[in-house]
Amino acid sequence: MKQKKALRDDPRYRVANREALIGAGLVLLNFIMWFGFAYGLGSKPVEEYQYIWGMPAWFFYSCIVTTISIITLVVLAVVFLFKEVPLDEEGDEQ
């Protein structure tokens, strides 16, 4: 029982949980952007589509712009929000 409490109090778990929530938020944002552009702009009749670089606007925004945006946000999150934590046990001297 004491071992479980020690694991819960380990600051590495708080960091890991925070980073997991950030990752889940980015996945949710990716889906919302993709779905919004794909079904928001793509729900018109084909004759009314606008084209960007030869692609339908809904495809360009949902697949190209969203992917580039999410990759940029992931890089920024890793650089500015994620922390490096030691993976060895505390007090484990080598």
Secondary structure, DSSP 8 states (H G I E B T S, - for coil): -HHHHHHHH-HHHHHHHHHHHHHHHHHHHHHHHHHHHHHHHTTS-GGG--EETTEEHHHIIIIIIHHHHHHHHHHHHHHHT------S-TT---
